[in-house]
Amino acid sequence: MMDERTAGAGLHAGLRFEAMQEAHLPQVLAIEEEVHAHPWTLGNFRDSLASGYPAWVLRTADTEQAPLAGYFLLMEALDEVHLLNVSLRRALHGSGLGRLMIDEAVRRMRARNMVSMLLEVRPSNERALHVYRRYGFAEIGRRKGYYPAAGHLREDAVVMRLPL
């Protein structure tokens, strides 16, 4: 059974979350490659689905033919959840849909009695840092050289936590 829910009202009326499936991966990968300098591979997404990681896509309208707006993937560990990836088509940045996806992830994980959500973000990703801080995530540490960067260099990760 597909896990679907109509998202909000007003500006977001008609949007729909669906459990991520293999059939979504071409659109998911296209979004990933559009918005990330070092994107996940098709194999990364397939492995996440095969591992049973909770993953959802956000469809732009309440129809199977509507394009995807974005997606998020989570990894549960005991009573904490790790937000592995949350991405939104570039044309939709600033629309509030990124926050809507985080709202949905938080809602679902609270329903599963998780106590906190963790994530990593590049320090150079100022837009995402701003969104996460406004949402209530707090920096709890840094992972040195965590991300690949241009010129065969590495970039640190800001580790953030949100109590649920």
C-alpha positions as CSV (number, residue, x, y, z in Angstrom):
1,M,0.0,0.0,0.0
2,M,1.4,3.4,-1.0
3,D,1.8,5.8,1.9
4,E,0.3,9.0,0.7
5,R,-0.9,12.2,2.4
6,T,-2.1,15.5,0.9
7,A,0.2,18.3,2.1
8,G,-1.3,21.3,3.9
9,A,-3.7,23.8,2.4
10,G,-3.4,27.2,0.6
11,L,-0.1,27.5,-1.2
12,H,0.7,23.8,-0.8
13,A,-2.8,22.4,-1.6
14,G,-2.7,19.4,-3.9
15,L,0.9,18.4,-3.0
16,R,1.3,14.8,-2.0
17,F,3.9,12.7,-0.1
18,E,4.4,9.2,-1.4
19,A,6.7,6.5,-0.1
20,M,9.8,6.5,-2.4
21,Q,9.8,3.6,-4.9
22,E,12.2,2.4,-7.5
23,A,10.0,4.0,-10.2
24,H,10.7,7.5,-8.6
25,L,14.4,7.1,-8.9
26,P,14.9,8.7,-12.3
27,Q,13.2,11.9,-11.2
28,V,14.9,11.7,-7.7
29,L,18.3,11.4,-9.4
30,A,17.6,14.3,-11.8
31,I,16.8,16.5,-8.8
32,E,19.9,15.3,-6.9
33,E,22.2,16.0,-9.9
34,E,20.6,19.4,-10.4
35,V,21.1,20.7,-6.8
36,H,24.3,19.0,-5.6
37,A,27.9,19.4,-6.7
38,H,28.6,16.0,-5.4
39,P,25.3,14.1,-5.8
40,W,24.3,10.7,-4.5
41,T,24.4,8.0,-7.1
42,L,21.6,5.8,-8.3
43,G,23.3,3.0,-6.3
44,N,23.1,5.1,-3.1
45,F,19.4,5.6,-3.6
46,R,18.8,1.9,-4.5
47,D,20.9,0.8,-1.5
48,S,18.9,3.1,0.8
49,L,15.6,1.7,-0.4
50,A,16.9,-1.9,-0.2
51,S,17.9,-1.3,3.4
52,G,14.4,-0.2,4.3
53,Y,15.3,3.4,5.1
54,P,12.2,5.6,5.4
55,A,12.1,7.7,2.2
56,W,9.4,9.9,0.7
57,V,8.9,12.0,-2.4
58,L,6.9,15.1,-2.6
59,R,4.7,15.3,-5.8
60,T,3.7,18.7,-7.1
61,A,0.1,17.8,-7.6
62,D,-2.4,15.1,-6.6
63,T,-1.8,13.0,-9.7
64,E,0.6,10.2,-10.6
65,Q,1.8,12.1,-13.7
66,A,2.8,15.3,-11.7
67,P,6.6,15.8,-11.5
68,L,8.4,15.4,-8.1
69,A,9.2,18.6,-6.2
70,G,11.6,16.9,-3.9
71,Y,12.4,14.0,-1.5
72,F,13.9,13.0,1.8
73,L,15.5,9.9,3.2
74,L,15.9,9.0,6.9
75,M,17.9,6.3,8.8
76,E,16.6,5.2,12.2
77,A,18.9,4.1,15.0
78,L,17.3,3.2,18.3
79,D,15.4,6.4,19.3
80,E,17.2,8.8,17.0
81,V,16.7,9.4,13.3
82,H,19.3,10.7,10.9
83,L,18.1,13.0,8.0
84,L,20.3,11.6,5.3
85,N,19.2,13.6,2.4
86,V,16.5,16.3,1.8
87,S,16.5,17.9,-1.6
88,L,14.1,20.2,-3.6
89,R,14.1,21.1,-7.3
90,R,16.1,24.4,-7.7
91,A,13.2,26.2,-9.2
92,L,11.3,25.6,-5.9
93,H,14.0,26.9,-3.5
94,G,12.5,29.6,-1.3
95,S,9.0,28.3,-1.8
96,G,8.6,26.9,1.7
97,L,8.5,23.3,0.4
98,G,11.8,22.5,2.0
99,R,10.4,23.3,5.3
100,L,7.2,21.3,4.4
101,M,9.4,18.2,3.8
102,I,11.2,18.7,7.1
103,D,7.8,19.1,8.8
104,E,6.7,15.8,7.3
105,A,9.9,14.0,8.3
106,V,9.6,15.3,11.9
107,R,5.9,14.4,12.0
108,R,6.5,10.9,10.9
109,M,9.4,10.4,13.3
110,R,7.5,11.8,16.3
111,A,4.8,9.3,15.5
112,R,7.5,6.6,15.8
113,N,8.6,8.0,19.2
114,M,12.0,9.1,18.1
115,V,13.6,11.6,20.5
116,S,15.9,13.5,18.2
117,M,16.8,14.1,14.5
118,L,20.4,14.5,13.4
119,L,21.8,15.8,10.2
120,E,25.1,16.9,8.6
121,V,25.4,19.9,6.3
122,R,28.3,21.6,4.5
123,P,29.4,24.9,6.2
124,S,29.3,26.4,2.6
125,N,25.6,25.5,2.3
126,E,24.5,28.8,4.0
127,R,20.9,28.5,2.7
128,A,20.4,25.1,4.3
129,L,22.2,26.1,7.5
130,H,19.8,29.1,7.7
131,V,16.7,26.9,7.2
132,Y,17.9,24.3,9.8
133,R,18.7,26.9,12.4
134,R,15.4,28.6,11.9
135,Y,13.7,25.3,12.2
136,G,15.4,24.7,15.6
137,F,18.3,22.5,14.8
138,A,21.4,23.3,16.9
139,E,25.0,22.6,16.0
140,I,26.5,19.9,18.2
141,G,29.8,19.3,16.4
142,R,31.9,19.1,13.3
143,R,33.1,16.2,11.2
144,K,36.5,17.1,9.7
145,G,36.9,16.4,6.0
146,Y,33.5,14.7,5.8
147,Y,32.4,15.8,2.3
148,P,34.2,15.7,-1.0
149,A,34.9,19.1,-2.4
150,A,36.3,20.6,-5.6
151,G,39.9,20.0,-6.5
152,H,40.1,16.7,-4.6
153,L,39.8,18.5,-1.3
154,R,37.4,17.7,1.5
155,E,34.9,19.9,3.4
156,D,33.9,19.6,7.0
157,A,30.3,18.8,8.0
158,V,28.3,20.8,10.6
159,V,26.5,18.2,12.7
160,M,23.1,19.4,13.9
161,R,20.4,18.0,16.2
162,L,16.7,18.7,16.7
163,P,14.9,17.4,19.8
164,L,11.7,15.7,18.8
